[in-house]
Amino acid sequence: MVVISAVVHANPGKEDELKELLLALLDPVSTETGTLEYRIHRALDNPGRFFFYEKYTDRSAIDNHMATPHFKALLGKLDGLIAQPPEIILHEEIGSIRR
């Protein structure tokens, strides 16, 4: 299992536009094989900071996600909306609890 954490910062005044663009990913991502979780969060103290938590079966599922038309379309729409390149980190899950 591979987990991605990602942080995206909106340009000032573009927070809601970016939010809608990111939320539009949920439906198409939900149909991807190998995508186990895909959660988008917004910082309480900074409405322009978005945090992603994504869980995939393996690295090939991540590669497949990044090759989808909806992901590529998102990348093409980020220009002018984000303040800096996204910070993306891949993790190996080594423990958890769930309730």
N, C-alpha and C positions, 0 to 999 in steps of 0.2 A: 504494500500500500504506500502511496506517495501523497503527501499533502503539500499544497501550495498556500503560502500566505502572500498577499499582495496589498500594497498601499498605493492609492491613486489620489493625487491632490488636484482639485479643480481650480481653474483660474477664478479670481474674484468676479462675482456676478454670473458665473457659469455653473454654479453648484446644482441648481435644479435641472438644468439641461443635461448635465452629466448624469445626475441621478436617474432621470428617465431613460437615458441611453443604456445605462448599466442594468436597470431593472428589465429592460426589453430582452436581455439575454436569458432570463430565467426559463422561459418556455422552451426555446430551442435547445438549451443546454440540458434540460430535463430528459430529452430523448436520446442523448448521447450514450452509447455503450461504454461502460468503464468509468463513467462519472458517478461517484457515490454520494457526494455532497457538494453543494455550491451555494455558499452563503455570502450575502453582501451586507455590510454594516456601514453605518455612518457615525462618525465621532459625535458624541454629545456636546463637546466643547468646541467643535470646529466643523460646521456643516459642509465644508469643502473637502474633508478628508474621508475617503472611503477605504474600507478594509475588506478584503476577500479572504474567505476560508474555503478551500477547495480540496476535496478528497477523491483520489482516483485509484483504480485497481493496480495500475502500474504505469511506467513511463510511456509506454505506447499509447495508453488512453489519453495522456496529456498531449502527446504529439497529435493524436487524432482530433482532440478538442481545438488545438491551435490551427489545425488545417481546415476547420469547418468554415463554410461561407459566412455564417453569422459572426464568428470571431474575427475573421478577416475584415468584414464590413465594419465592425466596431473600431478596429485599428485605423481604418480609413477616415473615421469621423472624429477622432480624438484631437486632431490638430486645432488649436485655438481653445480647446476646452480644458486641457490639463496644463498645470504649471511646470511640471518636470516629468521625466520618464518615470513610469511606474517602478516601484521597488518590489521585485518578485524574488521569493526565496522558496526553494524546494526543501521539504523535510521528509524524514522517515519517521513514521509514528512508532514510538517505543512503549507507550502506555497510555491508558485513558480510563475514565469512569463515565458511565452514561446513566442518566435517570430519566 
